[in-house]
């Protein structure tokens, strides 16, 4: 197959990067479309073709003229139609050229399937769904489905307009699939393919006899600075925990611009000696930080299925997660981790204390079950095979199974 993937940016997030390289390694042709955010970036698979949208005004102008000229030569009648639509969705010439850079390249590549990774992109660039002759697959992920359309009426209306015309959907969880159906996503077109990790993350774990009375307990959370990630509730939980357990360190790694709110709460609760806030790190350094921790805490209010949780489980790090979004599809309480209710700092603190009081055998059993969950349901090879199945069934017009 010749697969087009719209990522928004190049390089894309790690989980999309893994998908792209995995598809390319299966001898499919993968063409990636997105705006340059890192110059000279190369995917690990040499089979990946990049269509980078420039970032400078001159680059945008030249690239749009180049793609327009090529489209005129290849498909003159179609070119008039798409240019009219791009102009219709642009308020001025500058926006027209910017849109042309993003919208036109997929029309030049004779794709078999076009996979849009972010639901908002579908609404922002409706030309993809209105004019592309190949089937379009749309990924349904956390924020874009769970709460963005609730706060953005225009986005919600866009979903209602375009979702019924999508040929196939990839949902990261059953919970996300059900939510998307509210906006017109056709059930039989949705395939649930959960996030996945590389098998080399799975490590053999040997527990030492830590009581955490004399040894520092290391807790970590990873996400972005957004209230839906629930870090404020996690900090409230740390304030409760501090009354009973003094020797712990909680690290929050979160990119974004809302760190001031978290830093104030850390100071206000008297947690400056127990909490470290890091405003974003490269993925490999995040993995290292997780692997050095005892507990991974996901305090989110809304979530699809957290990739960071899957990485922690693979690494043999114990997980405490709120029962939000699709997390109950991964975590079985006290079987492969701990599951607590959202917005419940006391339950988070109690779960941490339960971990502390567990025997080494109990801790080891949780890790074994967690890694078994990853092996059976969340390895990258399985995800790639299921994605190829989704593409094939979509191209052939066959309905897909939700599971």
TIZALO-778090 format. One record per residue (C-alpha): x, y, z; chain; residue number from 1. Coordinates in Angstrom, 1 decimal. Layout:
REM TIZALO-778090
+--------+--------+--------+-----+-----+
!     px !     py !     pz ! mol ! seq !
+--------+--------+--------+-----+-----+
!      X !      Y !      Z !   A ! NUM !
...
+--------+--------+--------+-----+-----+
END
This chain:
REM TIZALO-778090
+--------+--------+--------+-----+-----+
!     px !     py !     pz ! mol ! seq !
+--------+--------+--------+-----+-----+
!    0.0 !    0.0 !    0.0 !   A !   1 !
!    1.0 !    3.6 !   -0.4 !   A !   2 !
!    0.0 !    5.1 !    2.9 !   A !   3 !
!   -0.2 !    8.9 !    3.6 !   A !   4 !
!    0.0 !   10.0 !    7.2 !   A !   5 !
!   -0.9 !   13.6 !    8.3 !   A !   6 !
!    0.9 !   14.2 !   11.6 !   A !   7 !
!    0.6 !   18.0 !   11.9 !   A !   8 !
!    4.3 !   18.3 !   12.8 !   A !   9 !
!    7.6 !   16.6 !   11.8 !   A !  10 !
!    8.9 !   15.0 !   13.9 !   A !  11 !
!    5.6 !   13.7 !   15.3 !   A !  12 !
!    5.0 !   12.5 !   18.9 !   A !  13 !
!    6.9 !    9.3 !   19.8 !   A !  14 !
!    3.8 !    7.0 !   19.6 !   A !  15 !
!    3.0 !    8.2 !   16.0 !   A !  16 !
!    6.7 !    8.0 !   15.1 !   A !  17 !
!    6.8 !    4.3 !   16.1 !   A !  18 !
!    3.7 !    3.7 !   14.0 !   A !  19 !
!    5.2 !    5.3 !   10.9 !   A !  20 !
!    8.5 !    3.4 !   11.2 !   A !  21 !
!    6.7 !    0.2 !   11.9 !   A !  22 !
!    4.5 !    0.5 !    8.8 !   A !  23 !
!    7.5 !    1.4 !    6.6 !   A !  24 !
!    9.4 !   -1.7 !    7.9 !   A !  25 !
!    6.5 !   -3.8 !    6.6 !   A !  26 !
!    7.5 !   -2.7 !    3.1 !   A !  27 !
!    4.6 !   -0.4 !    2.6 !   A !  28 !
!    5.3 !    3.1 !    1.2 !   A !  29 !
!    4.7 !    5.6 !    3.9 !   A !  30 !
!    4.5 !    9.3 !    3.1 !   A !  31 !
!    4.4 !   11.7 !    6.1 !   A !  32 !
!    2.9 !   15.2 !    5.8 !   A !  33 !
!    3.5 !   17.9 !    8.4 !   A !  34 !
!    5.0 !   21.2 !    9.4 !   A !  35 !
!    8.7 !   21.3 !   10.1 !   A !  36 !
!    9.5 !   21.6 !   13.8 !   A !  37 !
!   13.0 !   20.2 !   13.7 !   A !  38 !
!   15.3 !   20.8 !   10.8 !   A !  39 !
!   17.1 !   17.8 !    9.2 !   A !  40 !
!   15.0 !   15.3 !   11.1 !   A !  41 !
!   15.1 !   11.7 !    9.8 !   A !  42 !
!   12.8 !    8.8 !   10.6 !   A !  43 !
!   14.7 !    5.6 !   11.6 !   A !  44 !
!   13.2 !    3.8 !    8.6 !   A !  45 !
!   14.8 !    5.0 !    5.3 !   A !  46 !
!   11.6 !    4.0 !    3.5 !   A !  47 !
!    9.6 !    6.9 !    5.0 !   A !  48 !
!    9.1 !    9.8 !    2.6 !   A !  49 !
!    8.7 !   13.3 !    4.1 !   A !  50 !
!    6.6 !   16.1 !    2.7 !   A !  51 !
!    7.6 !   19.0 !    5.0 !   A !  52 !
!    5.7 !   22.2 !    5.1 !   A !  53 !
!    8.2 !   25.1 !    5.4 !   A !  54 !
!    8.1 !   27.5 !    8.3 !   A !  55 !
!    9.4 !   30.7 !    6.7 !   A !  56 !
!    7.1 !   33.0 !    4.6 !   A !  57 !
!    9.4 !   32.6 !    1.5 !   A !  58 !
!    9.5 !   28.9 !    1.9 !   A !  59 !
!    5.7 !   28.7 !    2.2 !   A !  60 !
!    5.3 !   30.8 !   -0.9 !   A !  61 !
!    7.8 !   28.8 !   -3.0 !   A !  62 !
!    6.5 !   25.4 !   -1.8 !   A !  63 !
!    2.8 !   26.4 !   -2.5 !   A !  64 !
!    3.8 !   27.6 !   -6.0 !   A !  65 !
!    5.7 !   24.4 !   -6.7 !   A !  66 !
!    2.8 !   22.1 !   -5.5 !   A !  67 !
!    0.2 !   24.2 !   -7.5 !   A !  68 !
!    2.3 !   24.0 !  -10.6 !   A !  69 !
!    2.8 !   20.3 !  -10.3 !   A !  70 !
!   -1.0 !   19.8 !   -9.7 !   A !  71 !
!   -1.8 !   21.8 !  -12.8 !   A !  72 !
!    0.4 !   19.6 !  -14.9 !   A !  73 !
!   -0.8 !   16.3 !  -13.4 !   A !  74 !
!   -4.5 !   17.1 !  -13.0 !   A !  75 !
!   -5.5 !   20.5 !  -14.5 !   A !  76 !
!   -9.3 !   20.1 !  -14.2 !   A !  77 !
!   -9.1 !   18.8 !  -10.6 !   A !  78 !
!   -6.6 !   21.6 !   -9.8 !   A !  79 !
!   -9.3 !   24.3 !  -10.5 !   A !  80 !
!  -11.7 !   22.5 !   -8.2 !   A !  81 !
!   -9.3 !   22.2 !   -5.2 !   A !  82 !
!   -7.9 !   25.7 !   -5.6 !   A !  83 !
!  -11.5 !   27.1 !   -5.4 !   A !  84 !
!  -12.1 !   25.1 !   -2.2 !   A !  85 !
!   -8.8 !   26.2 !   -0.6 !   A !  86 !
!   -9.7 !   29.9 !   -1.5 !   A !  87 !
!  -13.1 !   29.4 !   -0.1 !   A !  88 !
!  -11.6 !   28.3 !    3.3 !   A !  89 !
!   -9.0 !   31.1 !    3.3 !   A !  90 !
!   -9.6 !   34.7 !    4.4 !   A !  91 !
!   -6.6 !   36.2 !    2.6 !   A !  92 !
!   -3.7 !   35.3 !    0.2 !   A !  93 !
!   -1.3 !   34.5 !    3.1 !   A !  94 !
!   -3.7 !   32.0 !    4.5 !   A !  95 !
!   -4.3 !   30.6 !    1.0 !   A !  96 !
!   -0.6 !   29.8 !    0.5 !   A !  97 !
!   -0.3 !   28.3 !    4.0 !   A !  98 !
!   -3.3 !   26.1 !    3.4 !   A !  99 !
!   -2.0 !   25.1 !    0.0 !   A ! 100 !
!    1.3 !   23.9 !    1.5 !   A ! 101 !
!   -0.7 !   21.6 !    3.9 !   A ! 102 !
!   -3.5 !   20.5 !    1.7 !   A ! 103 !
!   -2.1 !   20.1 !   -1.8 !   A ! 104 !
!    0.8 !   17.6 !   -1.4 !   A ! 105 !
!   -1.4 !   14.5 !   -0.6 !   A ! 106 !
!   -3.3 !   15.1 !   -3.9 !   A ! 107 !
!    0.0 !   14.6 !   -5.8 !   A ! 108 !
!    1.0 !   11.2 !   -4.4 !   A ! 109 !
!   -1.7 !    8.8 !   -5.7 !   A ! 110 !
!   -2.3 !    7.4 !   -2.2 !   A ! 111 !
!   -4.2 !    4.2 !   -1.4 !   A ! 112 !
!   -5.1 !    5.4 !    2.1 !   A ! 113 !
!   -4.8 !    8.7 !    3.9 !   A ! 114 !
!   -4.5 !    8.6 !    7.7 !   A ! 115 !
!   -5.2 !   11.8 !    9.7 !   A ! 116 !
!   -3.7 !   11.5 !   13.2 !   A ! 117 !
!   -5.7 !   14.3 !   14.9 !   A ! 118 !
!   -9.4 !   14.9 !   14.7 !   A ! 119 !
!   -9.1 !   18.6 !   14.8 !   A ! 120 !
!   -7.1 !   18.5 !   11.5 !   A ! 121 !
!  -10.2 !   17.1 !    9.8 !   A ! 122 !
!  -12.2 !   20.2 !   10.7 !   A ! 123 !
!   -9.4 !   22.6 !   10.1 !   A ! 124 !
!   -8.7 !   21.1 !    6.6 !   A ! 125 !
!  -11.9 !   19.8 !    5.2 !   A ! 126 !
!  -10.4 !   19.6 !    1.7 !   A ! 127 !
!   -8.9 !   16.3 !    2.8 !   A ! 128 !
!  -12.3 !   14.6 !    3.2 !   A ! 129 !
!  -14.2 !   16.6 !    0.6 !   A ! 130 !
!  -11.8 !   16.0 !   -2.4 !   A ! 131 !
!   -9.3 !   13.2 !   -1.7 !   A ! 132 !
!  -10.2 !   10.2 !   -4.0 !   A ! 133 !
!   -8.6 !    7.6 !   -1.6 !   A ! 134 !
!  -10.3 !    6.5 !    1.6 !   A ! 135 !
!   -9.6 !    8.6 !    4.8 !   A ! 136 !
!   -8.9 !    7.0 !    8.2 !   A ! 137 !
!   -9.1 !    9.2 !   11.3 !   A ! 138 !
!   -7.5 !    8.5 !   14.6 !   A ! 139 !
!   -9.6 !    9.2 !   17.7 !   A ! 140 !
!   -7.4 !   10.3 !   20.6 !   A ! 141 !
!   -8.0 !   11.6 !   24.1 !   A ! 142 !
!   -8.3 !   15.4 !   24.2 !   A ! 143 !
!   -9.6 !   15.8 !   20.7 !   A ! 144 !
!  -12.7 !   13.7 !   21.5 !   A ! 145 !
!  -13.1 !   13.7 !   25.2 !   A ! 146 !
!  -13.3 !   17.4 !   25.9 !   A ! 147 !
!  -12.2 !   19.7 !   23.0 !   A ! 148 !
!  -15.6 !   19.5 !   21.2 !   A ! 149 !
!  -17.4 !   20.2 !   24.5 !   A ! 150 !
!  -15.7 !   23.6 !   24.9 !   A ! 151 !
!  -15.6 !   24.4 !   21.1 !   A ! 152 !
!  -19.0 !   24.5 !   19.5 !   A ! 153 !
!  -17.5 !   25.0 !   16.0 !   A ! 154 !
!  -15.4 !   21.9 !   16.4 !   A ! 155 !
!  -18.3 !   19.9 !   17.6 !   A ! 156 !
!  -20.4 !   21.0 !   14.6 !   A ! 157 !
!  -17.4 !   20.1 !   12.3 !   A ! 158 !
!  -17.3 !   16.6 !   13.8 !   A ! 159 !
!  -21.0 !   16.2 !   13.3 !   A ! 160 !
!  -20.6 !   17.3 !    9.6 !   A ! 161 !
!  -17.6 !   15.3 !    8.6 !   A ! 162 !
!  -17.5 !   12.1 !   10.8 !   A ! 163 !
!  -20.3 !   10.4 !    8.9 !   A ! 164 !
!  -18.2 !   10.6 !    5.7 !   A ! 165 !
!  -15.0 !    9.1 !    7.1 !   A ! 166 !
!  -14.2 !    5.7 !    5.6 !   A ! 167 !
!  -12.6 !    4.3 !    8.7 !   A ! 168 !
!  -11.7 !    5.2 !   12.3 !   A ! 169 !
!   -8.9 !    4.2 !   14.6 !   A ! 170 !
!   -9.9 !    4.6 !   18.3 !   A ! 171 !
!   -7.3 !    4.2 !   21.0 !   A ! 172 !
!   -9.9 !    2.8 !   23.5 !   A ! 173 !
!  -13.5 !    1.5 !   23.6 !   A ! 174 !
!  -14.4 !    4.6 !   25.7 !   A ! 175 !
!  -13.1 !    6.9 !   23.0 !   A ! 176 !
!  -15.0 !    4.9 !   20.3 !   A ! 177 !
!  -18.3 !    5.3 !   22.2 !   A ! 178 !
!  -17.7 !    9.1 !   22.7 !   A ! 179 !
!  -17.0 !    9.5 !   18.9 !   A ! 180 !
!  -20.3 !    7.9 !   18.0 !   A ! 181 !
!  -22.0 !   10.8 !   19.7 !   A ! 182 !
!  -20.6 !   13.0 !   16.9 !   A ! 183 !
!  -21.7 !   10.7 !   14.0 !   A ! 184 !
!  -18.8 !    8.3 !   13.8 !   A ! 185 !
!  -20.3 !    5.1 !   12.3 !   A ! 186 !
!  -19.9 !    2.2 !   14.8 !   A ! 187 !
!  -19.0 !   -0.5 !   12.1 !   A ! 188 !
!  -16.3 !    1.7 !   10.7 !   A ! 189 !
!  -14.4 !    2.0 !   14.1 !   A ! 190 !
!  -11.6 !   -0.3 !   15.0 !   A ! 191 !
!  -10.2 !   -0.1 !   18.5 !   A ! 192 !
!   -6.4 !   -0.4 !   18.4 !   A ! 193 !
!   -4.9 !    0.6 !   21.7 !   A ! 194 !
!   -1.5 !    2.4 !   22.1 !   A ! 195 !
!    1.6 !    0.2 !   22.1 !   A ! 196 !
!    5.2 !    0.2 !   23.1 !   A ! 197 !
!    8.3 !   -1.5 !   21.8 !   A ! 198 !
!    9.1 !   -4.9 !   23.2 !   A ! 199 !
!   12.6 !   -3.8 !   24.2 !   A ! 200 !
!   11.1 !   -1.7 !   27.0 !   A ! 201 !
!   10.2 !   -4.8 !   28.9 !   A ! 202 !
!   12.8 !   -5.5 !   31.5 !   A ! 203 !
!   13.2 !   -8.4 !   33.9 !   A ! 204 !
!   12.7 !   -7.0 !   37.4 !   A ! 205 !
!   14.4 !   -8.0 !   40.7 !   A ! 206 !
!   13.0 !   -6.4 !   43.8 !   A ! 207 !
!   15.2 !   -5.7 !   46.8 !   A ! 208 !
!   13.9 !   -5.6 !   50.3 !   A ! 209 !
!   12.8 !   -1.9 !   50.4 !   A ! 210 !
!   10.5 !   -0.9 !   53.2 !   A ! 211 !
!   10.5 !    2.8 !   52.2 !   A ! 212 !
!   10.9 !    3.7 !   55.9 !   A ! 213 !
!   14.5 !    4.5 !   55.5 !   A ! 214 !
!   14.7 !    4.6 !   51.6 !   A ! 215 !
!   13.2 !    7.4 !   49.7 !   A ! 216 !
!   10.0 !    6.5 !   47.8 !   A ! 217 !
!   10.1 !    7.9 !   44.2 !   A ! 218 !
!    6.8 !    8.8 !   42.5 !   A ! 219 !
!    6.6 !   10.2 !   39.1 !   A ! 220 !
!    3.9 !   11.7 !   36.7 !   A ! 221 !
!    4.3 !   12.6 !   33.1 !   A ! 222 !
!    1.9 !   14.6 !   30.9 !   A ! 223 !
!    1.4 !   18.2 !   29.9 !   A ! 224 !
!    0.4 !   21.3 !   31.8 !   A ! 225 !
!   -3.4 !   21.1 !   31.5 !   A ! 226 !
!   -6.0 !   20.9 !   34.2 !   A ! 227 !
!   -7.4 !   17.6 !   32.7 !   A ! 228 !
!   -4.1 !   15.9 !   33.6 !   A ! 229 !
!   -5.1 !   16.2 !   37.3 !   A ! 230 !
!   -1.8 !   17.3 !   38.7 !   A ! 231 !
!   -3.6 !   19.6 !   41.2 !   A ! 232 !
!   -5.3 !   16.5 !   42.7 !   A ! 233 !
!   -2.0 !   14.7 !   42.8 !   A ! 234 !
!   -0.4 !   17.5 !   44.7 !   A ! 235 !
!   -3.3 !   17.4 !   47.2 !   A ! 236 !
!   -2.6 !   13.7 !   47.6 !   A ! 237 !
!    1.1 !   14.4 !   48.3 !   A ! 238 !
!    0.0 !   16.8 !   51.1 !   A ! 239 !
!   -2.1 !   14.1 !   52.6 !   A ! 240 !
!    0.7 !   11.5 !   52.2 !   A ! 241 !
!    3.3 !   13.8 !   53.8 !   A ! 242 !
!    1.4 !   13.6 !   57.1 !   A ! 243 !
!    2.2 !    9.8 !   57.2 !   A ! 244 !
!    5.2 !    9.3 !   55.0 !   A ! 245 !
!    7.9 !   12.0 !   55.0 !   A ! 246 !
!   10.6 !   10.4 !   53.0 !   A ! 247 !
!    9.2 !   10.6 !   49.4 !   A ! 248 !
!   10.0 !   12.5 !   46.2 !   A ! 249 !
!    7.3 !   13.3 !   43.7 !   A ! 250 !
!    8.4 !   14.4 !   40.2 !   A ! 251 !
!    6.1 !   16.0 !   37.7 !   A ! 252 !
!    7.4 !   16.1 !   34.1 !   A ! 253 !
!    5.0 !   18.3 !   32.1 !   A ! 254 !
!    5.5 !   20.5 !   29.1 !   A ! 255 !
!    3.3 !   23.5 !   28.4 !   A ! 256 !
!    2.7 !   27.0 !   29.7 !   A ! 257 !
!    0.6 !   26.4 !   32.9 !   A ! 258 !
!    3.5 !   25.6 !   35.2 !   A ! 259 !
!    2.9 !   28.7 !   37.3 !   A ! 260 !
!   -0.3 !   27.3 !   38.7 !   A ! 261 !
!    1.5 !   24.1 !   39.7 !   A ! 262 !
!    4.5 !   25.8 !   41.2 !   A ! 263 !
!    2.2 !   28.0 !   43.3 !   A ! 264 !
!    0.3 !   25.0 !   44.7 !   A ! 265 !
!    3.6 !   23.2 !   45.5 !   A ! 266 !
!    4.7 !   26.2 !   47.5 !   A ! 267 !
!    1.2 !   26.7 !   49.1 !   A ! 268 !
!    1.0 !   23.2 !   50.3 !   A ! 269 !
!    4.5 !   23.2 !   51.8 !   A ! 270 !
!    5.8 !   20.6 !   49.4 !   A ! 271 !
!    8.8 !   22.3 !   48.0 !   A ! 272 !
!   11.2 !   19.7 !   49.5 !   A ! 273 !
!    9.1 !   16.7 !   48.3 !   A ! 274 !
!    8.0 !   17.8 !   44.8 !   A ! 275 !
!   10.1 !   18.5 !   41.7 !   A ! 276 !
!    8.6 !   20.1 !   38.7 !   A ! 277 !
!   10.3 !   19.7 !   35.3 !   A ! 278 !
!    8.8 !   21.6 !   32.4 !   A ! 279 !
!    9.3 !   19.0 !   29.7 !   A ! 280 !
!   12.1 !   16.5 !   28.8 !   A ! 281 !
!   13.1 !   14.6 !   25.6 !   A ! 282 !
!   11.4 !   11.1 !   25.5 !   A ! 283 !
!   14.5 !    9.1 !   26.3 !   A ! 284 !
!   15.2 !   11.1 !   29.4 !   A ! 285 !
!   11.6 !   10.7 !   30.4 !   A ! 286 !
!   12.0 !    6.9 !   30.1 !   A ! 287 !
!   15.1 !    7.0 !   32.2 !   A ! 288 !
!   13.3 !    9.0 !   34.9 !   A ! 289 !
!   10.4 !    6.6 !   34.9 !   A ! 290 !
!   12.7 !    3.6 !   35.2 !   A ! 291 !
!   14.3 !    5.1 !   38.3 !   A ! 292 !
!   11.0 !    5.5 !   40.1 !   A ! 293 !
!    9.0 !    3.2 !   42.3 !   A ! 294 !
!    5.5 !    4.4 !   41.3 !   A ! 295 !
!    4.0 !    6.0 !   38.2 !   A ! 296 !
!    1.0 !    8.1 !   39.0 !   A ! 297 !
!   -1.6 !    9.0 !   36.4 !   A ! 298 !
!   -4.0 !   11.5 !   38.2 !   A ! 299 !
!   -5.9 !   12.5 !   35.0 !   A ! 300 !
!   -9.5 !   13.6 !   34.9 !   A ! 301 !
!   -9.8 !   12.6 !   31.2 !   A ! 302 !
!   -7.6 !   10.3 !   29.2 !   A ! 303 !
!   -7.7 !    8.0 !   26.2 !   A ! 304 !
!   -5.1 !    5.4 !   27.1 !   A ! 305 !
!   -1.9 !    6.9 !   28.5 !   A ! 306 !
!    1.2 !    5.8 !   26.6 !   A ! 307 !
!    3.3 !    6.8 !   29.6 !   A ! 308 !
!    1.4 !    4.3 !   31.7 !   A ! 309 !
!    2.1 !    1.5 !   29.2 !   A ! 310 !
!    5.8 !    2.4 !   29.2 !   A ! 311 !
!    5.9 !    2.3 !   33.0 !   A ! 312 !
!    4.2 !   -1.1 !   33.0 !   A ! 313 !
!    6.6 !   -2.4 !   30.5 !   A ! 314 !
!    9.5 !   -1.1 !   32.6 !   A ! 315 !
!    8.2 !   -2.9 !   35.7 !   A ! 316 !
!    7.2 !    0.3 !   37.5 !   A ! 317 !
!    4.0 !    0.1 !   39.6 !   A ! 318 !
!    1.1 !    2.2 !   38.3 !   A ! 319 !
!   -1.6 !    4.1 !   40.2 !   A ! 320 !
!   -4.1 !    5.5 !   37.7 !   A ! 321 !
!   -7.4 !    7.3 !   38.0 !   A ! 322 !
!  -10.4 !    5.4 !   36.5 !   A ! 323 !
!  -10.8 !    7.9 !   33.6 !   A ! 324 !
!  -11.4 !    7.4 !   29.8 !   A ! 325 !
!  -10.0 !    4.1 !   28.7 !   A ! 326 !
!   -7.6 !    3.4 !   31.6 !   A ! 327 !
!   -9.9 !    0.7 !   33.1 !   A ! 328 !
!   -9.3 !   -1.2 !   29.8 !   A ! 329 !
!   -5.7 !   -1.5 !   30.8 !   A ! 330 !
!   -5.5 !   -1.4 !   34.6 !   A ! 331 !
!   -7.2 !   -4.0 !   36.8 !   A ! 332 !
!   -7.3 !   -2.8 !   40.4 !   A ! 333 !
!   -4.7 !   -4.7 !   42.6 !   A ! 334 !
!   -4.1 !   -7.1 !   39.7 !   A ! 335 !
!   -1.7 !   -5.2 !   37.5 !   A ! 336 !
!   -1.8 !   -1.8 !   39.2 !   A ! 337 !
!   -4.0 !    0.4 !   41.3 !   A ! 338 !
!   -7.2 !    2.1 !   40.0 !   A ! 339 !
!   -8.7 !    5.0 !   42.0 !   A ! 340 !
!  -11.5 !    7.4 !   41.3 !   A ! 341 !
!  -10.9 !   10.8 !   39.6 !   A ! 342 !
!  -10.6 !   13.9 !   41.8 !   A ! 343 !
!   -9.9 !   11.8 !   44.9 !   A ! 344 !
!   -6.6 !   12.8 !   46.5 !   A ! 345 !
!   -7.3 !   10.6 !   49.5 !   A ! 346 !
!   -7.7 !    7.5 !   47.4 !   A ! 347 !
!   -4.4 !    8.3 !   45.6 !   A ! 348 !
!   -2.6 !    8.7 !   49.0 !   A ! 349 !
!   -4.2 !    5.5 !   50.3 !   A ! 350 !
!   -3.1 !    3.6 !   47.2 !   A ! 351 !
!    0.5 !    4.8 !   47.6 !   A ! 352 !
!    0.4 !    3.6 !   51.3 !   A ! 353 !
!   -1.0 !    0.2 !   50.1 !   A ! 354 !
!    2.0 !   -0.1 !   47.8 !   A ! 355 !
!    4.4 !    0.7 !   50.6 !   A ! 356 !
!    2.8 !   -1.9 !   52.9 !   A ! 357 !
!    2.8 !   -4.6 !   50.2 !   A ! 358 !
!    5.2 !   -7.5 !   50.5 !   A ! 359 !
!    7.9 !   -7.9 !   47.8 !   A ! 360 !
!    6.0 !  -11.0 !   46.5 !   A ! 361 !
!    2.9 !   -8.9 !   46.1 !   A ! 362 !
!    4.8 !   -6.2 !   44.3 !   A ! 363 !
!    6.4 !   -8.7 !   42.1 !   A ! 364 !
!    3.1 !  -10.2 !   41.2 !   A ! 365 !
!    1.7 !   -6.8 !   40.2 !   A ! 366 !
!    4.7 !   -6.3 !   37.9 !   A ! 367 !
!    4.4 !   -9.7 !   36.3 !   A ! 368 !
!    0.7 !   -9.1 !   35.6 !   A ! 369 !
!    1.4 !   -5.6 !   34.3 !   A ! 370 !
!    4.1 !   -6.9 !   31.9 !   A ! 371 !
!    1.8 !   -9.7 !   30.8 !   A ! 372 !
!   -0.8 !   -7.1 !   29.9 !   A ! 373 !
!    1.7 !   -5.3 !   27.8 !   A ! 374 !
!    2.9 !   -8.5 !   26.0 !   A ! 375 !
!   -0.6 !   -9.6 !   25.2 !   A ! 376 !
!   -2.3 !   -6.3 !   24.2 !   A ! 377 !
!    0.2 !   -3.4 !   23.8 !   A ! 378 !
!    3.2 !   -4.4 !   21.8 !   A ! 379 !
!    4.0 !   -2.4 !   18.7 !   A ! 380 !
!    4.1 !   -5.3 !   16.2 !   A ! 381 !
!    0.5 !   -6.2 !   17.1 !   A ! 382 !
!   -0.5 !   -2.5 !   16.7 !   A ! 383 !
!    1.1 !   -2.3 !   13.3 !   A ! 384 !
!   -0.6 !   -5.5 !   12.1 !   A ! 385 !
!   -4.0 !   -4.3 !   13.3 !   A ! 386 !
!   -3.5 !   -0.9 !   11.6 !   A ! 387 !
!   -2.7 !   -2.6 !    8.3 !   A ! 388 !
!   -5.9 !   -4.7 !    8.7 !   A ! 389 !
!   -7.8 !   -1.5 !    9.3 !   A ! 390 !
!   -6.3 !    0.1 !    6.1 !   A ! 391 !
!   -7.1 !   -3.0 !    4.0 !   A ! 392 !
!  -10.7 !   -3.3 !    5.2 !   A ! 393 !
!  -11.2 !    0.4 !    4.7 !   A ! 394 !
!   -9.8 !    0.3 !    1.2 !   A ! 395 !
!  -12.1 !   -2.7 !    0.4 !   A ! 396 !
!  -15.1 !   -1.1 !    1.9 !   A ! 397 !
!  -15.5 !   -3.8 !    4.6 !   A ! 398 !
!  -16.8 !   -2.9 !    8.0 !   A ! 399 !
!  -14.3 !   -3.4 !   10.8 !   A ! 400 !
!  -14.7 !   -5.0 !   14.2 !   A ! 401 !
!  -14.5 !   -2.6 !   17.2 !   A ! 402 !
!  -12.2 !   -4.9 !   19.1 !   A ! 403 !
+--------+--------+--------+-----+-----+
END
